[in-house]
Amino acid sequence: MTAARNPVNVDPGELPAGPAPRRVRAPSWLDLRLVLGVLLVLGSVLLGARVVSAADATVPVWSAASDLAAGTELTGEDLVVVDVRLDEAASLYLSGNTRPEGSVLSRGVRAGELLPFAALEEPADLVQVALPVQAGYLPPGVQRGRLIDVYAVADPAAGATGPAVGSVTLVVGGVPVQAVSGSSEGVLSTPTTTVQVVVSVPADDAADVLAAIAGRPLVVVAHESVVDPADRPVTVGSAARPTAPASSAPAAPSTPPAPDVPPAPAPAPDAPPPAAEAPAPAPAGPAG
């Protein structure tokens, strides 16, 4: 049998005292850890925004839409606005907020090149001359801003009254194309289709240009680059004739020089004069 347990009576006063309960307080906004966390987040956001804004600190400037030679008078179609980061060099280039129309390029610029202030100059006393060129004498791809030379060639139909056949005259050289009116390409274009090529020349040279043409056909020679390495000035009305090709015939052999012959020695002062040679005897006649 299991013995029954008797309950033990314990006096409540004899029990050990438990810990006193504490009151739970709401978190304070002045908690140091919370303040440090907020400051760390704000600092990271501000630093990231500054880095992004510095990387996107661009300014609008003008850029060439196509190759433009020196002397080209700028229009709105020649330039485009691009946003670039230039930092301290931004003051050297033409701002996109300005209007460069009417200015003249003092040097050639390539497509995509930023337009510096140093490449602009005030327009000089120039006049525009329209040169009639047959489509067959105009290289393909000649457009506004291209650097060209224009030659006047002899017209065989002119006869004896015209310039000599084979003569070539430089009408204008190293000038930019201001405009091309008419189409030199297409189905309806023929080699005899007349295309007007507009160039700018000094006002004082306009009469010389017209005199150099003299009603003769014109031939256009296009430069490969808008930047002329020779930086030559515009020339008007100078004669130009092709040089004759060198002959391919072998050169004639040169005559060898004569050998040096030593001079005859001078006779001694005491030497007797040389004896005269006796004349040859006359042949005997026939017997009598």
Backbone hydrogen bonds in HBPLUS format (Angstrom, degrees):
<---DONOR---> <-ACCEPTOR-->    atom                        ^
c    i                          cat <-CA-CA->   ^        H-A-AA   ^      H-
h    n   atom  resd res      DA  || num        DHA   H-A  angle D-A-AA Bond
n    s   type  num  typ     dist DA aas  dist angle  dist       angle   num
A0014-GLU N   A0011-ASP O   2.89 MM   3  5.48 154.8  1.95 118.6 126.3     1
A0015-LEU N   A0012-PRO O   3.28 MM   3  5.54 163.8  2.31 108.8 113.3     2
A0031-ASP N   A0028-SER O   3.24 MM   3  5.70 139.5  2.42 117.3 116.4     3
A0035-VAL N   A0031-ASP O   3.04 MM   4  6.32 160.0  2.08 155.6 161.4     4
A0036-LEU N   A0032-LEU O   3.00 MM   4  6.19 161.4  2.03 149.0 153.9     5
A0037-GLY N   A0033-ARG O   3.05 MM   4  6.21 154.9  2.11 143.5 150.0     6
A0038-VAL N   A0034-LEU O   3.04 MM   4  6.27 160.7  2.08 149.8 154.4     7
A0039-LEU N   A0035-VAL O   3.02 MM   4  6.22 163.8  2.05 151.5 155.9     8
A0040-LEU N   A0036-LEU O   3.02 MM   4  6.16 151.7  2.11 143.4 151.0     9
A0041-VAL N   A0037-GLY O   3.07 MM   4  6.33 157.0  2.13 148.0 153.4    10
A0042-LEU N   A0038-VAL O   2.98 MM   4  6.21 167.9  1.99 155.1 158.4    11
A0043-GLY N   A0039-LEU O   2.95 MM   4  6.05 159.0  2.00 145.7 151.6    12
A0044-SER N   A0040-LEU O   3.11 MM   4  6.29 154.7  2.18 143.0 149.1    13
A0045-VAL N   A0041-VAL O   3.05 MM   4  6.32 158.5  2.10 151.8 157.4    14
A0046-LEU N   A0042-LEU O   2.98 MM   4  6.19 167.1  2.00 154.9 158.0    15
A0047-LEU N   A0043-GLY O   2.99 MM   4  6.08 159.7  2.04 145.9 151.7    16
A0048-GLY N   A0044-SER O   3.01 MM   4  6.14 160.3  2.05 146.0 151.4    17
A0049-ALA N   A0045-VAL O   2.98 MM   4  6.17 158.4  2.02 149.5 155.5    18
A0050-ARG N   A0046-LEU O   3.01 MM   4  6.18 152.3  2.09 145.1 152.2    19
A0051-VAL N   A0047-LEU O   3.06 MM   4  6.29 157.4  2.12 147.8 153.5    20
A0052-VAL N   A0048-GLY O   3.02 MM   4  6.22 161.3  2.05 149.2 154.1    21
A0053-SER N   A0049-ALA O   2.94 MM   4  6.07 161.1  1.98 146.0 151.4    22
A0054-ALA N   A0050-ARG O   2.92 MM   4  6.02 152.0  2.00 144.4 152.0    23
A0055-ALA N   A0051-VAL O   3.03 MM   4  6.22 149.6  2.12 143.0 150.9    24
A0056-ASP N   A0052-VAL O   3.11 MM   4  6.28 132.1  2.35 138.3 150.7    25
A0057-ALA N   A0054-ALA O   3.43 MM   3  5.18 159.8  2.47 104.5 102.9    26
A0058-THR N   A0056-ASP O   2.96 MM   2  5.68 127.2  2.25 109.0  93.4    27
A0059-VAL N   A0084-VAL O   2.79 MM  25  5.60 159.9  1.83 156.0 155.1    28
A0084-VAL N   A0059-VAL O   3.07 MM  25  5.60 163.4  2.10 150.4 146.9    29
A0096-GLY N   A0060-PRO O   2.81 MM  36  4.90 163.0  1.83 121.3 117.4    30
A0061-VAL N   A0082-VAL O   2.93 MM  21  5.65 162.2  1.96 160.4 163.4    31
A0082-VAL N   A0061-VAL O   2.93 MM  21  5.65 165.8  1.95 165.6 168.6    32
A0062-TRP N   A0094-LEU O   3.04 MM  32  5.90 156.5  2.10 160.8 165.4    33
A0115-LEU N   A0062-TRP O   3.01 MM  53  5.73 166.7  2.03 150.2 147.6    34
A0063-SER N   A0080-VAL O   2.74 MM  17  5.31 148.3  1.84 155.9 166.9    35
A0080-VAL N   A0063-SER O   2.84 MM  17  5.31 155.3  1.90 151.8 160.0    36
A0064-ALA N   A0113-GLU O   3.04 MM  49  5.64 163.4  2.06 150.5 152.5    37
A0112-GLY N   A0064-ALA O   2.81 MM  48  5.22 173.4  1.82 144.3 146.6    38
A0065-ALA N   A0078-ASP O   2.82 MM  13  5.41 174.6  1.82 144.9 143.2    39
A0068-LEU N   A0109-VAL O   2.91 MM  41  5.40 173.2  1.91 163.1 165.4    40
A0109-VAL N   A0068-LEU O   2.87 MM  41  5.40 156.0  1.92 157.5 165.4    41
A0069-ALA N   A0145-GLY O   2.88 MM  76  5.23 131.5  2.12 123.3 137.8    42
A0072-THR N   A0069-ALA O   3.27 MM   3  5.95 149.5  2.37 139.4 138.7    43
A0071-GLY N   A0105-LEU O   2.76 MM  34  5.12 156.1  1.81 134.8 143.1    44
A0105-LEU N   A0072-THR O   3.13 MM  33  5.58 156.9  2.18 142.9 148.7    45
A0074-LEU N   A0103-SER O   2.84 MM  29  5.63 162.8  1.87 171.2 175.2    46
A0102-GLY N   A0074-LEU O   3.02 MM  28  5.43 172.2  2.03 141.4 142.0    47
A0078-ASP N   A0075-THR O   3.19 MM   3  5.52 158.0  2.24 109.0 115.6    48
A0089-ALA N   A0086-LEU O   3.00 MM   3  5.23 150.0  2.10 140.0 132.6    49
A0090-ALA N   A0087-ASP O   3.48 MM   3  5.96 166.1  2.50 112.6 114.4    50
A0092-LEU N   A0089-ALA O   3.09 MM   3  5.61 162.3  2.13 115.6 121.2    51
A0093-TYR N   A0090-ALA O   3.35 MM   3  5.78 166.1  2.38 112.6 116.5    52
A0117-PHE N   A0092-LEU O   3.11 MM  25  6.12 163.6  2.14 145.2 147.1    53
A0094-LEU N   A0115-LEU O   2.96 MM  21  5.92 172.8  1.97 171.8 169.3    54
A0098-THR N   A0095-SER O   3.20 MM   3  5.75 169.9  2.22 116.9 119.3    55
A0103-SER N   A0100-PRO O   3.11 MM   3  5.81 165.3  2.13 142.7 145.4    56
A0104-VAL N   A0121-GLU O   3.15 MM  17  5.39 169.6  2.16 163.6 162.0    57
A0121-GLU N   A0104-VAL O   2.88 MM  17  5.39 139.3  2.05 153.6 165.1    58
A0106-SER N   A0119-ALA O   2.84 MM  13  5.14 162.0  1.87 127.0 133.0    59
A0113-GLU N   A0110-ARG O   3.06 MM   3  5.54 162.6  2.10 134.6 136.2    60
A0119-ALA N   A0116-PRO O   3.20 MM   3  5.59 157.0  2.26 107.7 114.3    61
A0120-LEU N   A0117-PHE O   3.19 MM   3  5.69 164.9  2.22 120.7 121.4    62
A0126-LEU N   A0124-ALA O   2.87 MM   2  5.60 123.8  2.19 111.7  95.0    63
A0203-ALA N   A0125-ASP O   3.21 MM  78  6.18 159.3  2.26 151.9 147.4    64
A0127-VAL N   A0201-VAL O   2.89 MM  74  5.64 165.5  1.91 165.5 167.5    65
A0201-VAL N   A0127-VAL O   2.93 MM  74  5.64 160.7  1.97 163.6 166.2    66
A0129-VAL N   A0199-VAL O   2.79 MM  70  5.51 164.1  1.81 166.5 171.3    67
A0199-VAL N   A0129-VAL O   3.02 MM  70  5.51 161.9  2.06 150.4 152.5    68
A0131-LEU N   A0197-VAL O   2.88 MM  66  5.13 172.2  1.89 136.1 138.7    69
A0197-VAL N   A0131-LEU O   2.97 MM  66  5.13 169.7  1.98 144.1 145.9    70
A0133-VAL N   A0195-VAL O   2.82 MM  62  5.20 167.7  1.84 152.0 156.1    71
A0195-VAL N   A0133-VAL O   2.68 MM  62  5.20 170.0  1.68 153.3 156.8    72
A0137-TYR N   A0134-GLN O   2.85 MM   3  5.43 156.1  1.90 118.8 126.6    73
A0135-ALA N   A0193-THR O   2.65 MM  58  5.30 144.7  1.77 152.3 164.9    74
A0138-LEU N   A0135-ALA O   3.30 MM   3  5.22 167.6  2.31 106.3 107.8    75
A0136-GLY N   A0191-PRO O   2.97 MM  55  4.11 151.6  2.05 127.8 119.9    76
A0220-VAL N   A0137-TYR O   3.09 MM  83  6.14 174.4  2.10 161.9 163.7    77
A0146-ARG N   A0143-GLN O   3.14 MM   3  5.84 157.6  2.19 143.9 143.9    78
A0145-GLY N   A0177-VAL O   2.75 MM  32  5.13 170.0  1.76 145.7 147.6    79
A0177-VAL N   A0146-ARG O   2.87 MM  31  5.44 144.0  2.00 146.0 157.6    80
A0223-HIS N   A0147-LEU O   2.84 MM  76  5.49 174.4  1.84 162.5 160.5    81
A0148-ILE N   A0175-VAL O   2.96 MM  27  5.68 169.1  1.97 156.9 158.4    82
A0175-VAL N   A0148-ILE O   3.16 MM  27  5.68 155.2  2.23 163.3 160.2    83
A0149-ASP N   A0221-VAL O   2.78 MM  72  5.04 148.2  1.88 145.2 156.0    84
A0221-VAL N   A0149-ASP O   2.78 MM  72  5.04 168.0  1.80 155.3 157.6    85
A0150-VAL N   A0172-VAL O   2.85 MM  22  5.37 169.7  1.86 165.6 165.3    86
A0171-VAL N   A0150-VAL O   2.80 MM  21  5.50 147.4  1.90 145.9 156.1    87
A0172-VAL N   A0150-VAL O   3.41 MM  22  5.37 153.2  2.48 132.0 139.2    88
A0151-TYR N   A0219-VAL O   2.85 MM  68  5.16 168.5  1.87 155.1 158.5    89
A0219-VAL N   A0151-TYR O   2.76 MM  68  5.16 159.1  1.81 151.8 158.5    90
A0152-ALA N   A0169-THR O   2.75 MM  17  5.12 163.7  1.78 154.8 160.0    91
A0169-THR N   A0152-ALA O   2.95 MM  17  5.12 161.6  1.98 147.6 153.7    92
A0153-VAL N   A0217-PRO O   3.00 MM  64  5.75 162.0  2.04 160.7 166.5    93
A0158-ALA N   A0155-ASP O   2.92 MM   3  5.48 165.1  1.94 121.0 126.0    94
A0162-GLY N   A0159-GLY O   3.36 MM   3  5.79 151.0  2.45 107.4 114.3    95
A0167-SER N   A0164-ALA O   3.12 MM   3  5.75 162.2  2.15 138.7 138.6    96
A0240-ALA N   A0168-VAL O   2.93 MM  72  5.38 159.9  1.98 148.9 147.6    97
A0170-LEU N   A0238-SER O   2.77 MM  68  5.23 151.6  1.85 169.8 168.8    98
A0237-GLY N   A0170-LEU O   2.88 MM  67  5.37 109.0  2.39 135.2 154.0    99
A0237-GLY N   A0171-VAL O   3.14 MM  66  4.69 149.1  2.23 111.8 120.3   100
A0173-GLY N   A0235-THR O   3.06 MM  62  5.20 128.3  2.34 141.8 149.0   101
A0178-GLN N   A0198-VAL O   2.83 MM  20  5.45 158.9  1.87 155.3 158.7   102
A0198-VAL N   A0179-ALA O   2.88 MM  19  5.08 169.0  1.90 153.4 155.5   103
A0181-SER N   A0196-GLN O   2.99 MM  15  5.24 157.6  2.04 151.5 156.5   104
A0196-GLN N   A0181-SER O   3.12 MM  15  5.24 151.1  2.20 156.0 158.7   105
A0193-THR N   A0190-THR O   2.97 MM   3  5.28 168.4  1.98 117.2 120.7   106
A0205-ASP N   A0202-PRO O   2.94 MM   3  5.37 149.8  2.03 111.8 121.3   107
A0206-ALA N   A0203-ALA O   3.46 MM   3  5.53 167.3  2.48 104.0 107.7   108
A0209-VAL N   A0205-ASP O   3.02 MM   4  6.28 149.6  2.12 151.5 159.9   109
A0210-LEU N   A0206-ALA O   3.14 MM   4  6.46 163.1  2.17 152.7 155.7   110
A0211-ALA N   A0207-ALA O   2.96 MM   4  6.15 154.4  2.03 145.8 153.4   111
A0212-ALA N   A0208-ASP O   2.91 MM   4  6.03 145.5  2.03 140.4 149.3   112
A0213-ILE N   A0209-VAL O   3.13 MM   4  6.43 140.5  2.30 143.2 153.2   113
A0214-ALA N   A0210-LEU O   3.23 MM   4  6.49 173.2  2.23 155.9 154.4   114
A0216-ARG N   A0213-ILE O   2.95 MM   3  5.64 166.9  1.97 125.8 130.2   115
A0231-ASP N   A0228-ASP O   3.04 MM   3  5.17 139.8  2.21 102.7 114.5   116
A0271-ALA N   A0268-ALA O   3.34 MM   3  5.35 157.4  2.40 102.5 109.1   117
